[in-house]
């Protein structure tokens, strides 16, 4: 499965990494965001990670 020649699994993996970096930096207060934003991005991280893992397992 590809979008524009790039694997969907790779795109979701990069998205996971970006969300993880945001969660880490906001949790350690390197950047100041409201708690609601931190919580919603945590939920988004979980959803994207589950989709990424499911597609990666099915690709085997």
Rosetta blueprint (number, residue, H / E / L):
1 X L
2 X E
3 X E
4 X L
5 X L
6 X E
7 X E
8 X H
9 X H
10 X H
11 X H
12 X H
13 X H
14 X H
15 X H
16 X H
17 X H
18 X H
19 X H
20 X H
21 X H
22 X H
23 X H
24 X H
25 X H
26 X H
27 X H
28 X L
29 X L
30 X L
31 X L
32 X L
33 X L
34 X L
35 X H
36 X H
37 X H
38 X H
39 X H
40 X H
41 X H
42 X H
43 X H
44 X H
45 X H
46 X H
47 X H
48 X H
49 X H
50 X H
51 X H
52 X H
53 X H
54 X H
55 X H
56 X H
57 X H
58 X H
59 X H
60 X L
